[in-house]
């Protein structure tokens, strides 16, 4: 993760952590969340980079009427049905199954077509998750559902965080007042990462 000109990396064990530490010391911090990671580490797979955005309460631009979005338990069958209707990649990116807040939903003809919620993270951070049914995109529904979830997080005294790769998701975050402050890259090392160099 790159945030505020600094890079932070986590690893599953001490040998991998040492390999990552050595490799990242050869890169400027801003390059740590880019494809340049392949130049300094034996990488098998990469996910990202994703933009990391945060929202200060005084910058929040709520959607009028979003407070009236329906609330459902995060594991409600209607939310699961929305995930099943979406492409697998979209559902995985949204990660609605990880939320710890209520799901804030928008319905069309009785079906949930957009949902948002957040997962509470350490440090009083609310990591947002948002998903819209493919046939309902482009109508501002993600913004409405997300606005309700963000309002709930702010009322709980949490710092909203938005992590997104797709440009459409980044536009929704910006419309609500989020500011991109960093980037995140996840990668899988090959077996040789723990070998001494």
Backbone bond lengths (Angstrom), bond angles and torsions (degrees), N, CA, C in turn:
res aa  C-N    CA-C-N  psi(-1)  N-CA   C-N-CA  omega(-1)  CA-C   N-CA-C  phi
1 X - - - 1.433 - - 1.518 107.38 -
2 X 1.330 115.89 138.49 1.452 121.81 175.34 1.512 107.32 -118.28
3 X 1.323 116.38 125.15 1.458 121.59 -178.00 1.524 108.27 -149.25
4 X 1.313 116.02 126.14 1.453 120.53 177.14 1.513 114.02 60.13
5 X 1.326 118.09 35.84 1.453 121.42 178.14 1.510 115.02 78.54
6 X 1.334 117.38 7.84 1.464 121.64 177.65 1.521 108.98 -122.34
7 X 1.320 115.21 151.31 1.465 121.03 178.28 1.518 108.85 -112.53
8 X 1.333 115.79 140.42 1.449 123.09 177.01 1.517 107.41 -130.06
9 X 1.327 116.68 130.20 1.462 120.75 179.20 1.517 109.29 -127.85
10 X 1.314 115.94 145.22 1.456 121.18 173.57 1.523 107.59 -121.12
11 X 1.321 116.08 153.96 1.455 121.81 -178.44 1.524 108.51 -142.63
12 X 1.342 117.07 157.32 1.464 119.93 -175.36 1.528 115.23 -75.41
13 X 1.342 117.24 -19.42 1.464 118.87 -178.84 1.531 109.58 -155.08
14 X 1.330 116.15 172.01 1.461 121.25 -175.39 1.530 113.13 -63.18
15 X 1.347 120.33 -44.99 1.470 118.44 179.35 1.544 112.60 -62.33
16 X 1.326 116.93 -40.65 1.466 119.25 178.27 1.521 109.88 -66.68
17 X 1.332 117.25 -39.79 1.467 120.57 178.97 1.520 110.85 -61.10
18 X 1.322 117.56 -41.79 1.458 120.44 179.34 1.526 111.01 -65.98
19 X 1.329 117.81 -41.41 1.471 120.82 178.05 1.520 110.69 -62.73
20 X 1.332 117.17 -42.76 1.467 121.05 179.32 1.524 110.25 -66.38
21 X 1.344 117.60 -43.05 1.467 121.01 179.70 1.527 110.88 -59.29
22 X 1.336 116.91 -47.23 1.470 120.87 179.47 1.524 110.90 -61.06
23 X 1.316 115.98 -45.82 1.467 119.77 -176.70 1.523 111.52 -66.67
24 X 1.324 117.45 -44.32 1.461 119.79 -177.55 1.520 112.55 -68.78
25 X 1.322 117.25 -23.88 1.467 119.06 178.41 1.528 110.80 -66.00
26 X 1.333 117.52 -16.91 1.466 121.71 178.42 1.525 112.66 -87.53
27 X 1.344 117.03 -4.53 1.463 121.05 -177.83 1.525 110.58 -115.21
28 X 1.340 116.81 148.18 1.467 117.60 169.16 1.525 108.51 -67.64
29 X 1.339 118.38 149.90 1.468 120.58 -175.75 1.525 114.08 -51.29
30 X 1.330 118.31 -42.50 1.467 120.16 -176.69 1.527 112.86 -65.72
31 X 1.323 118.79 -19.42 1.464 121.95 179.28 1.523 112.35 -85.00
32 X 1.332 117.73 -11.80 1.463 121.22 -176.34 1.524 113.01 -65.46
33 X 1.310 118.47 -21.39 1.469 121.36 179.79 1.519 110.98 -109.28
34 X 1.324 116.58 33.59 1.468 121.04 178.63 1.527 109.46 -128.89
35 X 1.311 116.02 179.98 1.455 121.68 177.53 1.517 112.79 -63.71
36 X 1.334 118.06 -12.04 1.462 121.34 179.05 1.521 111.59 -60.54
37 X 1.310 117.09 -18.18 1.461 120.79 179.51 1.532 110.32 -60.15
38 X 1.341 116.77 -30.15 1.470 121.05 178.92 1.533 112.07 -67.50
39 X 1.324 116.24 -21.71 1.468 119.88 -179.56 1.526 111.99 -78.34
40 X 1.324 118.21 -19.04 1.464 120.49 -174.53 1.526 114.03 -120.47
41 X 1.338 116.88 -7.32 1.462 120.92 179.96 1.526 110.58 -137.64
42 X 1.327 117.41 150.06 1.462 120.63 173.88 1.535 109.50 -79.03
43 X 1.310 116.22 96.80 1.453 121.89 -172.64 1.532 110.17 -104.03
44 X 1.338 116.04 128.95 1.460 121.46 178.24 1.521 111.71 -89.65
45 X 1.340 117.19 -35.51 1.459 120.66 -176.97 1.530 109.15 -153.71
46 X 1.343 115.40 149.18 1.465 121.25 -178.60 1.519 109.07 -132.16
47 X 1.322 116.56 140.35 1.455 122.87 171.73 1.518 106.79 -124.56
48 X 1.315 115.50 117.59 1.455 120.19 179.17 1.512 110.75 119.53
49 X 1.293 116.02 -166.09 1.454 127.16 7.56 1.532 112.14 -75.68
50 X 1.305 114.19 157.93 1.457 121.87 175.48 1.524 107.89 -120.72
51 X 1.317 115.64 142.01 1.466 120.27 176.50 1.521 109.12 -74.97
52 X 1.314 116.47 139.68 1.465 122.84 174.84 1.517 107.55 -108.70
53 X 1.321 115.38 120.76 1.457 121.38 -178.34 1.518 109.68 -124.16
54 X 1.318 114.96 148.01 1.461 121.43 -179.48 1.522 109.19 -132.01
55 X 1.318 115.25 158.46 1.460 120.50 -175.67 1.521 110.86 -129.40
56 X 1.332 115.36 119.12 1.456 120.62 170.87 1.526 107.22 -81.99
57 X 1.315 116.83 141.26 1.466 120.88 -174.53 1.525 112.32 -54.23
58 X 1.325 117.90 -38.35 1.465 120.20 -177.68 1.532 113.53 -73.66
59 X 1.331 117.33 -7.59 1.477 121.26 178.12 1.536 112.37 -101.30
60 X 1.326 116.58 -5.00 1.469 120.94 -176.91 1.522 110.97 -64.14
61 X 1.330 115.61 129.09 1.460 122.81 176.08 1.531 108.02 -115.21
62 X 1.347 116.48 84.36 1.469 119.41 -176.46 1.524 111.71 -67.58
63 X 1.299 115.14 152.03 1.464 122.31 176.09 1.526 107.62 -82.54
64 X 1.334 118.12 126.70 1.472 119.36 177.92 1.533 110.63 -55.74
65 X 1.300 115.36 133.23 1.461 120.58 178.93 1.509 114.73 84.67
66 X 1.343 118.73 -5.48 1.467 120.69 -177.80 1.518 111.87 -64.94
67 X 1.318 116.88 -28.13 1.466 120.05 -179.41 1.525 111.90 -63.51
68 X 1.326 116.94 -16.18 1.459 120.08 179.20 1.529 112.50 -91.60
69 X 1.333 117.36 4.60 1.472 119.61 177.08 1.525 108.71 -58.22
70 X 1.319 115.59 142.43 1.464 119.90 177.87 1.525 110.04 -65.32
71 X 1.325 115.31 148.24 1.467 121.58 175.12 1.512 108.38 -110.64
72 X 1.306 115.53 132.44 1.450 121.92 175.41 1.526 108.58 -130.97
73 X 1.322 118.23 155.85 1.464 118.58 171.17 1.531 108.94 -59.71
74 X 1.315 116.50 145.70 1.459 120.63 -177.68 1.517 114.19 -54.97
75 X 1.309 118.04 -32.23 1.469 121.41 -178.53 1.524 112.52 -98.49
76 X 1.308 116.64 20.37 1.464 121.04 -179.92 1.537 110.28 -61.24
77 X 1.332 118.21 142.21 1.473 120.74 179.65 1.533 113.92 -56.18
78 X 1.332 118.34 -31.59 1.470 119.85 179.57 1.527 111.10 -68.56
79 X 1.328 117.32 -32.53 1.469 120.94 176.92 1.529 109.01 -72.80
80 X 1.332 117.04 -40.92 1.472 120.34 176.61 1.530 110.38 -62.07
81 X 1.341 117.54 -37.31 1.471 121.03 178.96 1.521 110.53 -64.37
82 X 1.327 117.68 -38.19 1.468 120.81 176.58 1.521 110.01 -62.20
83 X 1.321 117.61 -43.89 1.466 121.08 178.73 1.528 110.83 -60.97
84 X 1.332 116.60 -40.93 1.461 120.16 -179.16 1.527 111.42 -68.74
85 X 1.349 117.03 -29.79 1.465 121.02 179.05 1.523 111.82 -75.39
86 X 1.320 116.51 -23.50 1.468 120.91 -179.91 1.525 110.00 -83.32
87 X 1.306 115.50 164.52 1.461 120.41 174.19 1.524 108.42 -66.16
88 X 1.333 116.54 148.70 1.462 120.33 -178.27 1.524 112.07 -56.13
89 X 1.352 116.93 -41.77 1.462 120.25 179.83 1.521 111.33 -62.70
90 X 1.338 117.05 -40.90 1.463 120.81 179.67 1.523 110.90 -65.78
91 X 1.318 116.91 -43.84 1.462 120.67 179.76 1.529 110.62 -64.30
92 X 1.332 116.64 -39.83 1.469 120.02 178.39 1.520 110.64 -66.35
93 X 1.319 117.47 -40.96 1.469 121.77 178.86 1.531 110.29 -62.72
94 X 1.327 116.86 -42.30 1.466 120.92 -178.18 1.523 111.73 -70.90
95 X 1.298 118.02 -38.52 1.478 123.58 178.86 1.524 113.04 54.76
96 X 1.321 116.68 43.91 1.467 119.88 177.05 1.521 112.40 -62.12
97 X 1.323 117.56 -25.51 1.461 120.02 179.88 1.527 112.28 -69.02
98 X 1.343 117.57 -9.87 1.461 121.24 179.15 1.529 113.84 -96.74
99 X 1.337 118.39 -5.57 1.463 118.66 -173.18 1.525 111.44 -68.48
100 X 1.331 115.06 146.69 1.461 121.40 176.24 1.526 110.94 -109.74
101 X 1.319 116.97 -9.13 1.471 122.52 176.58 1.522 108.37 -88.44
102 X 1.333 116.74 173.92 1.466 118.13 168.17 1.535 108.77 -62.89
103 X 1.314 116.02 160.33 1.469 121.22 171.18 1.526 106.51 -91.78
104 X 1.324 116.12 128.73 1.462 122.00 177.42 1.521 105.72 -100.23
105 X 1.335 116.81 119.81 1.461 120.38 -168.59 1.524 112.15 -123.62
106 X 1.324 113.63 152.92 1.463 123.14 171.98 1.516 105.71 -117.24
107 X 1.333 115.69 133.81 1.465 120.73 -178.14 1.529 110.89 -112.58
108 X 1.309 115.40 151.92 1.456 123.36 170.60 1.524 106.64 -135.71
109 X 1.296 116.64 124.91 1.463 122.48 -177.49 1.529 111.29 50.42
110 X 1.342 115.18 40.51 1.460 121.19 175.49 1.515 115.64 84.83
111 X 1.328 118.27 -12.95 1.463 120.86 -178.65 1.517 110.75 -99.45
112 X 1.311 116.35 144.31 1.462 121.00 174.80 1.525 108.13 -72.22
113 X 1.341 115.42 121.02 1.469 120.53 -179.48 1.526 112.13 -113.49
114 X 1.322 117.22 -10.69 1.468 121.25 174.51 1.525 107.45 -151.98
115 X 1.320 115.64 144.11 1.462 120.70 179.31 1.515 109.36 -148.33
116 X 1.315 115.09 149.66 1.462 121.41 176.61 1.515 108.70 -148.12
117 X 1.293 115.09 153.87 1.445 122.43 176.13 1.513 107.74 -168.22
118 X 1.304 116.51 -170.81 1.459 118.94 178.53 1.512 110.52 -146.98
119 X 1.300 112.74 158.02 1.461 120.98 174.82 1.516 106.90 -108.33
120 X 1.329 116.24 129.22 1.452 120.26 176.36 1.518 110.11 -71.36
121 X 1.318 115.43 125.42 1.460 121.64 178.21 1.530 108.91 -111.82
122 X 1.332 117.26 164.26 1.469 119.56 176.46 1.529 110.71 -57.11
123 X 1.312 116.02 155.27 1.448 120.79 178.64 1.513 113.01 77.07
124 X 1.332 117.12 21.32 1.464 123.24 177.61 1.524 111.64 59.93
125 X 1.323 115.88 41.76 1.454 122.70 177.80 1.518 109.15 -102.51
126 X 1.328 115.78 139.77 1.468 122.15 176.02 1.524 107.71 -111.58
127 X 1.325 116.46 106.22 1.470 121.51 -179.68 1.528 108.93 -85.04
128 X 1.341 116.64 113.58 1.460 122.43 -173.53 1.524 112.98 -76.64
129 X 1.324 114.97 146.09 1.461 124.03 173.54 1.525 107.31 -131.77
130 X 1.323 116.42 132.13 1.465 121.19 -176.65 1.525 108.79 -141.62
131 X 1.340 116.38 138.59 1.462 120.99 177.82 1.516 109.70 -147.97
132 X 1.328 115.70 136.91 1.461 122.49 175.33 1.521 108.34 -123.91
133 X 1.330 116.55 140.38 1.463 120.96 177.02 1.522 109.09 -59.46
134 X 1.315 118.88 139.74 1.470 121.49 -177.56 1.529 113.69 -51.64
135 X 1.324 118.33 -41.41 1.467 120.81 -177.19 1.526 112.96 -73.89
136 X 1.338 117.49 -11.38 1.469 120.97 -176.45 1.527 112.87 -108.06
137 X 1.316 117.77 7.71 1.463 120.51 -176.37 1.526 112.04 -74.80
138 X 1.325 114.63 157.22 1.455 120.72 177.48 1.517 114.19 83.55
139 X 1.323 117.81 10.75 1.475 121.11 -177.83 1.528 112.30 -115.83
140 X 1.323 118.14 9.29 1.453 121.28 178.11 1.520 114.66 81.87
141 X 1.334 117.84 10.09 1.463 120.60 -176.84 1.530 112.56 -71.81
142 X 1.331 117.08 -36.46 1.471 119.93 177.26 1.520 109.21 -62.95
143 X 1.316 116.73 -40.81 1.464 120.52 179.75 1.525 110.85 -63.56
144 X 1.338 117.13 -40.17 1.464 120.73 179.38 1.527 111.24 -64.65
145 X 1.330 117.10 -49.46 1.470 120.62 -179.85 1.525 110.65 -63.92
146 X 1.336 116.45 -43.69 1.465 120.14 -179.44 1.521 111.50 -64.93
147 X 1.320 116.94 -37.72 1.456 120.77 178.81 1.531 110.62 -59.09
148 X 1.318 117.05 -42.13 1.468 120.80 178.38 1.523 110.85 -64.58
149 X 1.339 117.23 -42.24 1.464 120.80 179.91 1.527 111.07 -66.65
150 X 1.329 116.82 -41.55 1.460 120.78 179.29 1.529 110.10 -64.42
151 X 1.330 117.09 -43.61 1.459 120.36 177.77 1.523 111.76 -58.81
152 X 1.319 116.74 -40.25 1.468 122.05 177.63 1.532 110.43 -63.71
153 X 1.332 116.60 -44.31 1.471 120.92 -179.81 1.526 111.04 -63.34
154 X 1.324 116.34 -45.25 1.463 119.82 179.62 1.523 111.35 -62.99
155 X 1.339 116.89 -40.72 1.470 120.79 178.45 1.527 111.36 -62.59
156 X 1.328 116.98 -26.74 1.468 121.85 178.50 1.530 111.58 -87.05
157 X 1.336 117.53 2.27 1.462 121.18 179.23 1.512 114.09 77.72
158 X 1.339 116.99 24.74 1.464 121.60 -178.19 1.526 111.17 -100.12
159 X 1.323 116.57 156.41 1.459 123.56 175.78 1.522 108.44 -93.88
160 X 1.354 118.67 111.57 1.458 120.39 179.24 1.529 112.16 -69.22
161 X 1.318 115.40 132.33 1.472 123.43 177.44 1.514 108.35 -122.38
162 X 1.325 116.97 135.39 1.462 122.20 179.31 1.515 107.30 -125.18
163 X 1.313 116.99 121.96 1.471 122.12 177.35 1.518 106.77 -115.30
164 X 1.331 116.90 123.40 1.465 118.55 -175.99 1.520 111.76 -148.89
165 X 1.323 114.62 142.93 1.458 121.77 170.33 1.521 111.08 -102.41
166 X 1.348 119.45 -45.75 1.473 119.10 -176.82 1.533 111.86 -65.09
167 X 1.335 116.95 135.27 1.466 120.14 178.91 1.532 113.18 -55.63
168 X 1.327 118.41 -37.02 1.473 120.40 -179.71 1.525 110.61 -62.02
169 X 1.310 118.20 -40.56 1.461 121.85 179.19 1.527 110.27 -66.76
170 X 1.321 116.29 -40.02 1.462 119.97 178.35 1.529 110.67 -64.27
171 X 1.332 117.57 -35.18 1.471 121.01 177.95 1.530 111.00 -67.62
172 X 1.339 117.43 -38.52 1.466 120.38 177.31 1.527 109.34 -61.90
173 X 1.321 117.19 -46.29 1.461 120.87 179.42 1.525 110.94 -58.79
174 X 1.322 116.83 -46.59 1.469 120.76 -179.63 1.523 111.08 -61.91
175 X 1.332 117.27 -39.44 1.466 120.92 -179.29 1.528 111.31 -63.38
176 X 1.326 117.26 -29.10 1.465 121.08 179.15 1.532 112.67 -85.39
177 X 1.331 116.96 -7.85 1.458 120.73 178.19 1.510 115.51 108.04
178 X 1.331 117.77 1.63 1.468 120.39 178.50 1.528 109.79 -66.02
179 X 1.321 115.35 147.67 1.458 121.89 177.79 1.521 109.00 -117.93
180 X 1.334 116.51 128.46 1.462 120.67 177.61 1.519 109.14 -73.41
181 X 1.329 115.13 120.78 1.460 120.72 -176.55 1.520 113.40 -119.55
182 X 1.326 117.26 -9.49 1.449 118.86 -177.64 1.507 111.54 -169.25
183 X 1.325 114.81 -166.64 1.463 120.91 -178.87 1.520 109.17 -147.23
184 X 1.328 114.97 157.07 1.453 120.90 178.33 1.514 108.89 -132.11
185 X 1.313 115.24 140.53 1.451 122.29 177.16 1.517 107.17 -133.61
186 X 1.325 117.01 131.52 1.463 121.48 175.38 1.519 107.42 -112.77
187 X 1.314 116.04 140.81 1.457 119.13 -179.86 1.519 110.48 -146.59
188 X 1.327 114.43 156.34 1.459 122.84 177.25 1.518 106.83 -110.80
189 X 1.326 115.94 125.23 1.457 120.56 178.15 1.520 110.27 -81.86
190 X 1.321 116.04 150.47 1.456 119.65 173.06 1.523 108.42 -75.49
191 X 1.319 117.23 172.52 1.463 122.72 -176.31 1.529 111.78 -59.18
192 X 1.305 117.98 -31.84 1.464 120.83 -175.26 1.524 113.54 -71.94
193 X 1.363 119.13 -4.39 1.460 119.21 -175.20 1.516 112.96 -61.97
194 X 1.334 117.44 -27.33 1.460 118.97 -176.94 1.523 112.23 -88.77
195 X 1.326 116.79 -7.20 1.454 119.45 -179.12 1.526 110.49 -70.03
196 X 1.329 117.69 137.76 1.467 119.95 178.53 1.521 110.39 -64.05
197 X 1.315 115.79 146.54 1.478 120.86 178.45 1.500 110.05 -116.02
